[in-house]
Amino acid sequence: MSAYYTGGSGANTVAFPIGEENSGSLTGHILAQGWTETPAERSGNTLRVVIVLAVALGLLVAFSALVVLLANDALSGLTGALP
């Protein structure tokens, strides 16, 4: 006997909506529970992501330029180059 045997007729089943994934796998069950996305939500989030990425890229370029200028001054000071 198995620890999971209930002795019943198998009446304990899971009902899936018609047309949904019903392969019997856990992944299929999770995917069948999916959330719907509306186009209005996606367009607002996309614009926000583009703005954040543009600001981050600008900060990265500014920081890189600062590092290059400071490194150039430091190397010029070490080598004794004329200004």
Gaussian input, Z-matrix of N, CA and C with variables (Angstrom, degrees):
# hf/3-21g

backbone

0 1
 N
 C     1     B1
 C     2     B2     1     A1
 N     3     B3     2     A2     1     D1
 C     4     B4     3     A3     2     D2
 C     5     B5     4     A4     3     D3
 N     6     B6     5     A5     4     D4
 C     7     B7     6     A6     5     D5
 C     8     B8     7     A7     6     D6
 N     9     B9     8     A8     7     D7
 C    10    B10     9     A9     8     D8
 C    11    B11    10    A10     9     D9
 N    12    B12    11    A11    10    D10
 C    13    B13    12    A12    11    D11
 C    14    B14    13    A13    12    D12
 N    15    B15    14    A14    13    D13
 C    16    B16    15    A15    14    D14
 C    17    B17    16    A16    15    D15
 N    18    B18    17    A17    16    D16
 C    19    B19    18    A18    17    D17
 C    20    B20    19    A19    18    D18
 N    21    B21    20    A20    19    D19
 C    22    B22    21    A21    20    D20
 C    23    B23    22    A22    21    D21
 N    24    B24    23    A23    22    D22
 C    25    B25    24    A24    23    D23
 C    26    B26    25    A25    24    D24
 N    27    B27    26    A26    25    D25
 C    28    B28    27    A27    26    D26
 C    29    B29    28    A28    27    D27
 N    30    B30    29    A29    28    D28
 C    31    B31    30    A30    29    D29
 C    32    B32    31    A31    30    D30
 N    33    B33    32    A32    31    D31
 C    34    B34    33    A33    32    D32
 C    35    B35    34    A34    33    D33
 N    36    B36    35    A35    34    D34
 C    37    B37    36    A36    35    D35
 C    38    B38    37    A37    36    D36
 N    39    B39    38    A38    37    D37
 C    40    B40    39    A39    38    D38
 C    41    B41    40    A40    39    D39
 N    42    B42    41    A41    40    D40
 C    43    B43    42    A42    41    D41
 C    44    B44    43    A43    42    D42
 N    45    B45    44    A44    43    D43
 C    46    B46    45    A45    44    D44
 C    47    B47    46    A46    45    D45
 N    48    B48    47    A47    46    D46
 C    49    B49    48    A48    47    D47
 C    50    B50    49    A49    48    D48
 N    51    B51    50    A50    49    D49
 C    52    B52    51    A51    50    D50
 C    53    B53    52    A52    51    D51
 N    54    B54    53    A53    52    D52
 C    55    B55    54    A54    53    D53
 C    56    B56    55    A55    54    D54
 N    57    B57    56    A56    55    D55
 C    58    B58    57    A57    56    D56
 C    59    B59    58    A58    57    D57
 N    60    B60    59    A59    58    D58
 C    61    B61    60    A60    59    D59
 C    62    B62    61    A61    60    D60
 N    63    B63    62    A62    61    D61
 C    64    B64    63    A63    62    D62
 C    65    B65    64    A64    63    D63
 N    66    B66    65    A65    64    D64
 C    67    B67    66    A66    65    D65
 C    68    B68    67    A67    66    D66
 N    69    B69    68    A68    67    D67
 C    70    B70    69    A69    68    D68
 C    71    B71    70    A70    69    D69
 N    72    B72    71    A71    70    D70
 C    73    B73    72    A72    71    D71
 C    74    B74    73    A73    72    D72
 N    75    B75    74    A74    73    D73
 C    76    B76    75    A75    74    D74
 C    77    B77    76    A76    75    D75
 N    78    B78    77    A77    76    D76
 C    79    B79    78    A78    77    D77
 C    80    B80    79    A79    78    D78
 N    81    B81    80    A80    79    D79
 C    82    B82    81    A81    80    D80
 C    83    B83    82    A82    81    D81
 N    84    B84    83    A83    82    D82
 C    85    B85    84    A84    83    D83
 C    86    B86    85    A85    84    D84
 N    87    B87    86    A86    85    D85
 C    88    B88    87    A87    86    D86
 C    89    B89    88    A88    87    D87
 N    90    B90    89    A89    88    D88
 C    91    B91    90    A90    89    D89
 C    92    B92    91    A91    90    D90
 N    93    B93    92    A92    91    D91
 C    94    B94    93    A93    92    D92
 C    95    B95    94    A94    93    D93
 N    96    B96    95    A95    94    D94
 C    97    B97    96    A96    95    D95
 C    98    B98    97    A97    96    D96
 N    99    B99    98    A98    97    D97
 C   100   B100    99    A99    98    D98
 C   101   B101   100   A100    99    D99
 N   102   B102   101   A101   100   D100
 C   103   B103   102   A102   101   D101
 C   104   B104   103   A103   102   D102
 N   105   B105   104   A104   103   D103
 C   106   B106   105   A105   104   D104
 C   107   B107   106   A106   105   D105
 N   108   B108   107   A107   106   D106
 C   109   B109   108   A108   107   D107
 C   110   B110   109   A109   108   D108
 N   111   B111   110   A110   109   D109
 C   112   B112   111   A111   110   D110
 C   113   B113   112   A112   111   D111
 N   114   B114   113   A113   112   D112
 C   115   B115   114   A114   113   D113
 C   116   B116   115   A115   114   D114
 N   117   B117   116   A116   115   D115
 C   118   B118   117   A117   116   D116
 C   119   B119   118   A118   117   D117
 N   120   B120   119   A119   118   D118
 C   121   B121   120   A120   119   D119
 C   122   B122   121   A121   120   D120
 N   123   B123   122   A122   121   D121
 C   124   B124   123   A123   122   D122
 C   125   B125   124   A124   123   D123
 N   126   B126   125   A125   124   D124
 C   127   B127   126   A126   125   D125
 C   128   B128   127   A127   126   D126
 N   129   B129   128   A128   127   D127
 C   130   B130   129   A129   128   D128
 C   131   B131   130   A130   129   D129
 N   132   B132   131   A131   130   D130
 C   133   B133   132   A132   131   D131
 C   134   B134   133   A133   132   D132
 N   135   B135   134   A134   133   D133
 C   136   B136   135   A135   134   D134
 C   137   B137   136   A136   135   D135
 N   138   B138   137   A137   136   D136
 C   139   B139   138   A138   137   D137
 C   140   B140   139   A139   138   D138
 N   141   B141   140   A140   139   D139
 C   142   B142   141   A141   140   D140
 C   143   B143   142   A142   141   D141
 N   144   B144   143   A143   142   D142
 C   145   B145   144   A144   143   D143
 C   146   B146   145   A145   144   D144
 N   147   B147   146   A146   145   D145
 C   148   B148   147   A147   146   D146
 C   149   B149   148   A148   147   D147
 N   150   B150   149   A149   148   D148
 C   151   B151   150   A150   149   D149
 C   152   B152   151   A151   150   D150
 N   153   B153   152   A152   151   D151
 C   154   B154   153   A153   152   D152
 C   155   B155   154   A154   153   D153
 N   156   B156   155   A155   154   D154
 C   157   B157   156   A156   155   D155
 C   158   B158   157   A157   156   D156
 N   159   B159   158   A158   157   D157
 C   160   B160   159   A159   158   D158
 C   161   B161   160   A160   159   D159
 N   162   B162   161   A161   160   D160
 C   163   B163   162   A162   161   D161
 C   164   B164   163   A163   162   D162
 N   165   B165   164   A164   163   D163
 C   166   B166   165   A165   164   D164
 C   167   B167   166   A166   165   D165
 N   168   B168   167   A167   166   D166
 C   169   B169   168   A168   167   D167
 C   170   B170   169   A169   168   D168
 N   171   B171   170   A170   169   D169
 C   172   B172   171   A171   170   D170
 C   173   B173   172   A172   171   D171
 N   174   B174   173   A173   172   D172
 C   175   B175   174   A174   173   D173
 C   176   B176   175   A175   174   D174
 N   177   B177   176   A176   175   D175
 C   178   B178   177   A177   176   D176
 C   179   B179   178   A178   177   D177
 N   180   B180   179   A179   178   D178
 C   181   B181   180   A180   179   D179
 C   182   B182   181   A181   180   D180
 N   183   B183   182   A182   181   D181
 C   184   B184   183   A183   182   D182
 C   185   B185   184   A184   183   D183
 N   186   B186   185   A185   184   D184
 C   187   B187   186   A186   185   D185
 C   188   B188   187   A187   186   D186
 N   189   B189   188   A188   187   D187
 C   190   B190   189   A189   188   D188
 C   191   B191   190   A190   189   D189
 N   192   B192   191   A191   190   D190
 C   193   B193   192   A192   191   D191
 C   194   B194   193   A193   192   D192
 N   195   B195   194   A194   193   D193
 C   196   B196   195   A195   194   D194
 C   197   B197   196   A196   195   D195
 N   198   B198   197   A197   196   D196
 C   199   B199   198   A198   197   D197
 C   200   B200   199   A199   198   D198
 N   201   B201   200   A200   199   D199
 C   202   B202   201   A201   200   D200
 C   203   B203   202   A202   201   D201
 N   204   B204   203   A203   202   D202
 C   205   B205   204   A204   203   D203
 C   206   B206   205   A205   204   D204
 N   207   B207   206   A206   205   D205
 C   208   B208   207   A207   206   D206
 C   209   B209   208   A208   207   D207
 N   210   B210   209   A209   208   D208
 C   211   B211   210   A210   209   D209
 C   212   B212   211   A211   210   D210
 N   213   B213   212   A212   211   D211
 C   214   B214   213   A213   212   D212
 C   215   B215   214   A214   213   D213
 N   216   B216   215   A215   214   D214
 C   217   B217   216   A216   215   D215
 C   218   B218   217   A217   216   D216
 N   219   B219   218   A218   217   D217
 C   220   B220   219   A219   218   D218
 C   221   B221   220   A220   219   D219
 N   222   B222   221   A221   220   D220
 C   223   B223   222   A222   221   D221
 C   224   B224   223   A223   222   D222
 N   225   B225   224   A224   223   D223
 C   226   B226   225   A225   224   D224
 C   227   B227   226   A226   225   D225
 N   228   B228   227   A227   226   D226
 C   229   B229   228   A228   227   D227
 C   230   B230   229   A229   228   D228
 N   231   B231   230   A230   229   D229
 C   232   B232   231   A231   230   D230
 C   233   B233   232   A232   231   D231
 N   234   B234   233   A233   232   D232
 C   235   B235   234   A234   233   D233
 C   236   B236   235   A235   234   D234
 N   237   B237   236   A236   235   D235
 C   238   B238   237   A237   236   D236
 C   239   B239   238   A238   237   D237
 N   240   B240   239   A239   238   D238
 C   241   B241   240   A240   239   D239
 C   242   B242   241   A241   240   D240
 N   243   B243   242   A242   241   D241
 C   244   B244   243   A243   242   D242
 C   245   B245   244   A244   243   D243
 N   246   B246   245   A245   244   D244
 C   247   B247   246   A246   245   D245
 C   248   B248   247   A247   246   D246

   B1=1.4582
   B2=1.5253
   B3=1.2801
   B4=1.4528
   B5=1.5236
   B6=1.3203
   B7=1.4615
   B8=1.5202
   B9=1.3352
   B10=1.4549
   B11=1.5251
   B12=1.3020
   B13=1.4615
   B14=1.5190
   B15=1.3166
   B16=1.4622
   B17=1.5143
   B18=1.2994
   B19=1.4514
   B20=1.5144
   B21=1.3301
   B22=1.4594
   B23=1.5154
   B24=1.2984
   B25=1.4592
   B26=1.5252
   B27=1.3141
   B28=1.4591
   B29=1.5144
   B30=1.3149
   B31=1.4559
   B32=1.5238
   B33=1.3166
   B34=1.4605
   B35=1.5267
   B36=1.3035
   B37=1.4587
   B38=1.5181
   B39=1.3270
   B40=1.4574
   B41=1.5166
   B42=1.3207
   B43=1.4614
   B44=1.5247
   B45=1.3298
   B46=1.4557
   B47=1.5164
   B48=1.3217
   B49=1.4618
   B50=1.5304
   B51=1.2984
   B52=1.4560
   B53=1.5256
   B54=1.3222
   B55=1.4514
   B56=1.5174
   B57=1.2897
   B58=1.4562
   B59=1.5284
   B60=1.3186
   B61=1.4553
   B62=1.5175
   B63=1.3186
   B64=1.4570
   B65=1.5179
   B66=1.3257
   B67=1.4535
   B68=1.5200
   B69=1.3045
   B70=1.4495
   B71=1.5152
   B72=1.3161
   B73=1.4578
   B74=1.5224
   B75=1.3089
   B76=1.4628
   B77=1.5253
   B78=1.3340
   B79=1.4639
   B80=1.5202
   B81=1.3346
   B82=1.4594
   B83=1.5101
   B84=1.3146
   B85=1.4646
   B86=1.5290
   B87=1.3375
   B88=1.4666
   B89=1.5236
   B90=1.3332
   B91=1.4609
   B92=1.5182
   B93=1.3200
   B94=1.4618
   B95=1.5240
   B96=1.3222
   B97=1.4588
   B98=1.5185
   B99=1.3278
   B100=1.4659
   B101=1.5093
   B102=1.3295
   B103=1.4590
   B104=1.5195
   B105=1.2987
   B106=1.4556
   B107=1.5208
   B108=1.3272
   B109=1.4606
   B110=1.5133
   B111=1.3118
   B112=1.4570
   B113=1.5235
   B114=1.3289
   B115=1.4676
   B116=1.5240
   B117=1.3265
   B118=1.4650
   B119=1.5262
   B120=1.3327
   B121=1.4560
   B122=1.5239
   B123=1.3049
   B124=1.4514
   B125=1.5198
   B126=1.3280
   B127=1.4613
   B128=1.5253
   B129=1.3089
   B130=1.4613
   B131=1.5114
   B132=1.3146
   B133=1.4578
   B134=1.5235
   B135=1.3218
   B136=1.4567
   B137=1.5224
   B138=1.3032
   B139=1.4634
   B140=1.5229
   B141=1.3058
   B142=1.4656
   B143=1.5295
   B144=1.3193
   B145=1.4630
   B146=1.5246
   B147=1.3272
   B148=1.4656
   B149=1.5266
   B150=1.3199
   B151=1.4672
   B152=1.5260
   B153=1.3219
   B154=1.4680
   B155=1.5258
   B156=1.3323
   B157=1.4638
   B158=1.5276
   B159=1.3261
   B160=1.4640
   B161=1.5269
   B162=1.3232
   B163=1.4686
   B164=1.5271
   B165=1.3186
   B166=1.4620
   B167=1.5261
   B168=1.3302
   B169=1.4619
   B170=1.5295
   B171=1.3288
   B172=1.4580
   B173=1.5196
   B174=1.3295
   B175=1.4673
   B176=1.5236
   B177=1.3132
   B178=1.4588
   B179=1.5267
   B180=1.3130
   B181=1.4674
   B182=1.5276
   B183=1.3313
   B184=1.4656
   B185=1.5269
   B186=1.3195
   B187=1.4616
   B188=1.5286
   B189=1.3221
   B190=1.4707
   B191=1.5257
   B192=1.3247
   B193=1.4618
   B194=1.5248
   B195=1.3207
   B196=1.4610
   B197=1.5271
   B198=1.3193
   B199=1.4701
   B200=1.5236
   B201=1.3317
   B202=1.4697
   B203=1.5240
   B204=1.3179
   B205=1.4662
   B206=1.5249
   B207=1.3270
   B208=1.4666
   B209=1.5213
   B210=1.3218
   B211=1.4627
   B212=1.5239
   B213=1.3184
   B214=1.4666
   B215=1.5264
   B216=1.3262
   B217=1.4653
   B218=1.5230
   B219=1.3225
   B220=1.4617
   B221=1.5231
   B222=1.3201
   B223=1.4648
   B224=1.5223
   B225=1.3160
   B226=1.4663
   B227=1.5185
   B228=1.3200
   B229=1.4604
   B230=1.5155
   B231=1.3137
   B232=1.4618
   B233=1.5231
   B234=1.3104
   B235=1.4673
   B236=1.5176
   B237=1.3096
   B238=1.4584
   B239=1.5166
   B240=1.3075
   B241=1.4617
   B242=1.5159
   B243=1.3303
   B244=1.4592
   B245=1.5188
   B246=1.3279
   B247=1.4736
   B248=1.4991
   A1=110.04
   A2=114.98
   A3=121.18
   A4=109.57
   A5=115.08
   A6=119.38
   A7=110.97
   A8=116.63
   A9=120.70
   A10=112.73
   A11=117.43
   A12=121.07
   A13=109.54
   A14=116.02
   A15=119.73
   A16=112.03
   A17=116.95
   A18=119.16
   A19=113.20
   A20=117.22
   A21=120.82
   A22=111.56
   A23=115.38
   A24=120.64
   A25=111.80
   A26=118.48
   A27=121.09
   A28=112.12
   A29=118.20
   A30=121.87
   A31=111.95
   A32=117.98
   A33=121.16
   A34=109.03
   A35=117.48
   A36=122.33
   A37=109.38
   A38=114.97
   A39=121.43
   A40=107.66
   A41=116.94
   A42=121.26
   A43=109.41
   A44=116.67
   A45=122.61
   A46=109.07
   A47=117.55
   A48=119.66
   A49=109.98
   A50=116.63
   A51=120.76
   A52=109.18
   A53=116.15
   A54=121.03
   A55=113.80
   A56=118.54
   A57=121.35
   A58=109.75
   A59=115.48
   A60=122.17
   A61=109.17
   A62=116.86
   A63=121.06
   A64=109.07
   A65=116.76
   A66=120.77
   A67=111.48
   A68=117.34
   A69=120.58
   A70=113.00
   A71=118.35
   A72=120.78
   A73=110.26
   A74=115.13
   A75=120.14
   A76=110.46
   A77=116.84
   A78=120.23
   A79=110.88
   A80=116.78
   A81=120.47
   A82=111.78
   A83=116.71
   A84=120.61
   A85=110.52
   A86=116.75
   A87=120.32
   A88=110.19
   A89=117.26
   A90=120.33
   A91=111.77
   A92=117.23
   A93=120.55
   A94=111.38
   A95=117.56
   A96=121.45
   A97=111.85
   A98=119.07
   A99=124.66
   A100=115.35
   A101=114.39
   A102=122.28
   A103=109.18
   A104=115.63
   A105=119.51
   A106=109.20
   A107=116.03
   A108=121.52
   A109=108.58
   A110=115.57
   A111=119.23
   A112=108.71
   A113=118.89
   A114=120.97
   A115=113.31
   A116=118.71
   A117=121.28
   A118=110.89
   A119=117.37
   A120=120.45
   A121=110.63
   A122=117.35
   A123=121.04
   A124=111.82
   A125=119.25
   A126=120.31
   A127=111.22
   A128=118.38
   A129=121.11
   A130=111.68
   A131=116.96
   A132=120.58
   A133=110.90
   A134=117.41
   A135=120.41
   A136=110.55
   A137=117.28
   A138=120.79
   A139=110.72
   A140=116.91
   A141=121.20
   A142=110.53
   A143=117.30
   A144=121.19
   A145=110.60
   A146=117.17
   A147=120.90
   A148=110.41
   A149=117.84
   A150=121.33
   A151=110.75
   A152=117.03
   A153=120.70
   A154=110.41
   A155=117.23
   A156=119.98
   A157=111.71
   A158=118.14
   A159=121.36
   A160=110.70
   A161=117.16
   A162=120.82
   A163=110.08
   A164=117.31
   A165=120.87
   A166=110.96
   A167=117.15
   A168=120.52
   A169=110.83
   A170=117.64
   A171=121.18
   A172=111.99
   A173=116.79
   A174=120.25
   A175=111.33
   A176=116.81
   A177=120.64
   A178=111.39
   A179=117.15
   A180=121.05
   A181=110.16
   A182=118.21
   A183=121.26
   A184=110.92
   A185=117.53
   A186=121.46
   A187=110.49
   A188=116.98
   A189=120.90
   A190=110.91
   A191=117.47
   A192=120.93
   A193=110.57
   A194=117.70
   A195=121.68
   A196=110.91
   A197=117.03
   A198=120.81
   A199=110.49
   A200=117.52
   A201=120.86
   A202=110.28
   A203=118.29
   A204=120.94
   A205=111.47
   A206=117.40
   A207=120.14
   A208=111.22
   A209=117.42
   A210=120.33
   A211=110.51
   A212=116.93
   A213=120.68
   A214=110.41
   A215=117.04
   A216=120.88
   A217=110.83
   A218=117.38
   A219=120.94
   A220=110.77
   A221=117.88
   A222=120.62
   A223=111.25
   A224=117.05
   A225=120.13
   A226=110.46
   A227=117.11
   A228=120.98
   A229=111.97
   A230=118.27
   A231=121.49
   A232=111.96
   A233=116.91
   A234=120.08
   A235=112.48
   A236=118.06
   A237=121.34
   A238=112.77
   A239=117.00
   A240=120.93
   A241=109.77
   A242=114.55
   A243=119.56
   A244=109.85
   A245=117.27
   A246=119.33
   A247=113.86
   D1=142.95
   D2=178.79
   D3=-91.40
   D4=153.48
   D5=177.54
   D6=-69.10
   D7=-18.67
   D8=-177.85
   D9=-97.46
   D10=-1.23
   D11=-179.01
   D12=-74.77
   D13=124.13
   D14=-178.52
   D15=-102.96
   D16=-10.65
   D17=179.86
   D18=77.82
   D19=2.85
   D20=-178.61
   D21=-84.20
   D22=-176.55
   D23=-178.21
   D24=-91.46
   D25=8.99
   D26=-179.33
   D27=85.67
   D28=27.90
   D29=-177.94
   D30=-75.29
   D31=-13.26
   D32=179.72
   D33=-83.14
   D34=93.47
   D35=-179.58
   D36=-126.11
   D37=166.22
   D38=178.15
   D39=-107.43
   D40=128.99
   D41=179.61
   D42=-96.14
   D43=126.28
   D44=176.82
   D45=-106.45
   D46=146.80
   D47=174.01
   D48=-63.23
   D49=149.26
   D50=-179.51
   D51=-66.47
   D52=136.49
   D53=178.13
   D54=91.36
   D55=-5.27
   D56=179.04
   D57=-90.39
   D58=167.20
   D59=177.78
   D60=-62.37
   D61=125.00
   D62=-179.46
   D63=-140.07
   D64=58.55
   D65=-178.89
   D66=-87.94
   D67=-10.71
   D68=-178.12
   D69=92.16
   D70=-5.34
   D71=-178.95
   D72=-90.34
   D73=156.65
   D74=177.91
   D75=-65.72
   D76=-39.26
   D77=178.50
   D78=-61.63
   D79=-43.28
   D80=178.04
   D81=-62.02
   D82=-38.52
   D83=178.67
   D84=-65.87
   D85=-42.84
   D86=179.99
   D87=-65.44
   D88=-42.60
   D89=179.22
   D90=-65.70
   D91=-29.79
   D92=179.22
   D93=-69.65
   D94=-18.63
   D95=-179.43
   D96=-88.90
   D97=5.90
   D98=-170.84
   D99=-47.86
   D100=158.83
   D101=179.31
   D102=-99.05
   D103=146.36
   D104=176.66
   D105=-88.96
   D106=144.64
   D107=177.62
   D108=-114.87
   D109=136.26
   D110=177.47
   D111=-95.36
   D112=147.60
   D113=-179.75
   D114=-60.87
   D115=-30.58
   D116=-178.99
   D117=-64.96
   D118=-38.73
   D119=179.81
   D120=-67.08
   D121=-40.74
   D122=-175.59
   D123=-68.51
   D124=-40.01
   D125=-176.57
   D126=-68.30
   D127=-38.35
   D128=177.85
   D129=-66.41
   D130=-40.21
   D131=179.16
   D132=-69.20
   D133=-35.42
   D134=179.82
   D135=-65.48
   D136=-43.13
   D137=178.54
   D138=-62.24
   D139=-42.73
   D140=179.11
   D141=-62.65
   D142=-41.67
   D143=179.87
   D144=-64.60
   D145=-42.28
   D146=179.31
   D147=-63.09
   D148=-41.89
   D149=179.36
   D150=-64.67
   D151=-45.01
   D152=-179.89
   D153=-63.42
   D154=-42.26
   D155=179.05
   D156=-65.67
   D157=-37.95
   D158=178.41
   D159=-65.19
   D160=-42.45
   D161=178.15
   D162=-64.93
   D163=-42.72
   D164=179.35
   D165=-63.37
   D166=-40.85
   D167=178.03
   D168=-64.42
   D169=-41.31
   D170=177.61
   D171=-61.87
   D172=-42.82
   D173=177.90
   D174=-65.15
   D175=-38.54
   D176=178.97
   D177=-64.91
   D178=-42.61
   D179=178.47
   D180=-65.27
   D181=-43.21
   D182=179.45
   D183=-63.38
   D184=-43.14
   D185=179.06
   D186=-64.85
   D187=-40.27
   D188=179.04
   D189=-64.25
   D190=-41.92
   D191=178.39
   D192=-63.39
   D193=-40.23
   D194=177.72
   D195=-62.87
   D196=-43.03
   D197=179.12
   D198=-63.51
   D199=-42.59
   D200=179.63
   D201=-63.21
   D202=-43.90
   D203=-179.93
   D204=-64.85
   D205=-42.79
   D206=179.11
   D207=-67.27
   D208=-39.89
   D209=178.88
   D210=-66.19
   D211=-37.74
   D212=178.45
   D213=-63.41
   D214=-44.17
   D215=178.33
   D216=-64.58
   D217=-40.57
   D218=-179.36
   D219=-66.12
   D220=-42.49
   D221=179.52
   D222=-68.99
   D223=-36.14
   D224=176.89
   D225=-64.27
   D226=-38.41
   D227=178.28
   D228=-68.67
   D229=-35.39
   D230=-179.84
   D231=-71.72
   D232=-37.78
   D233=-176.82
   D234=-86.56
   D235=-11.25
   D236=179.19
   D237=74.56
   D238=27.16
   D239=179.86
   D240=-68.39
   D241=149.66
   D242=177.99
   D243=-75.00
   D244=138.48
   D245=-179.21
   D246=-70.23

